[in-house]
Amino acid sequence: MHKEILEEIAKANRITIFRHQLADMDAIGSQLGLFTWIKETYPEKEVYKVGFPSPISEKFDNALDEVSDEQIHDSLAILLDTSNLARVSDPRFSLAKRKIRIDHHVKIESICDIEWIDEKASATCEMLSMLFMKNGIYISSKVAQYFYCGLIADNIRFSISSVRKETFEVAAYLMECGLNVLQANEINFAISYSDYLYETKVRQNSKRVNHCLYAIMEKEDYVECNQSYENAKDKVYVLSGIDDIQIWALFTKMKDSDLYSCSLRSKTLNIREIAQSFHGGGHICACGIKNVTREQVDEIIHQLSIKSLE
């Protein structure tokens, strides 16, 4: 699979690189890292970063590219960190004549000619780092920086259950390639004062039932703290790290709706089944649901509280 992907990249004259909607650091790091490696290795190729802006992308001075339908059609499209077609951050992805997907989410559907799916990997950036490491390719420090930023963001600095031996091997490889660990941690985990205020509010609003901790946040909660909806809904991590809490969940009122988005996490318990029963999905211990009613929020909390006793 590794060789096939590298061969496809080598022979393509035009490449478009896609990521998922509301891109997180793993999606952004994998997209920017792969884009930069291709441009450094094959400067003659046309390479484009495709998708819609994300608040996290503002941490890098690297804008998305404007491409026409014709350019996408006549390209090798590479889709990163995206579990299904509906989540692609630009529906024109389907126009491409040949497609590759590299992803660490549970496989929902086949949408590409070549698909490398490794749901045991802690991040798509882990997979891309492994692609180059296993093939004896040393990447630039700039590429390594992008990959490491995505790696530690998705596995929360090597602290989740999907971290494995290979995770540390690729981290060592990226170190050898010249990444700046302090800078990567600053980019990922330093917060603004408004972030600090909102994270405090999330904790203050949290409630416990059995071994489950949850917070329900309304639109006025994050607007008062100068937070966007996109940023606010990602704050589930502030509920983590408590000894006897097995599951934590953040429910955030969507910006133009009376519905909520749900971010669900656990230490080791399989909560994906609960997410799927409400038309959500993701990883076993990290998943999400969109467009749920206030009544459904209560039902999800009830199911999570029972699950937390296992």
Secondary structure as UniProt FT lines:
FT   HELIX           2..11
FT   STRAND          14..18
FT   HELIX           25..41
FT   TURN            43..44
FT   STRAND          46..49
FT   HELIX           55..59
FT   HELIX           69..73
FT   STRAND          76..80
FT   HELIX           85..87
FT   HELIX           91..95
FT   STRAND          98..103
FT   STRAND          114..117
FT   TURN            119..120
FT   HELIX           124..134
FT   TURN            135..136
FT   HELIX           141..154
FT   TURN            155..159
FT   TURN            161..162
FT   HELIX           165..176
FT   TURN            177..178
FT   HELIX           181..189
FT   HELIX           193..205
FT   STRAND          207..209
FT   TURN            210..211
FT   STRAND          212..217
FT   HELIX           219..224
FT   TURN            225..226
FT   HELIX           229..232
FT   TURN            233..234
FT   HELIX           235..239
FT   TURN            243..244
FT   STRAND          247..253
FT   TURN            255..256
FT   STRAND          260..266
FT   HELIX           272..277
FT   TURN            278..279
FT   STRAND          281..282
FT   STRAND          286..292
FT   HELIX           294..307
FT   TURN            308..309
//
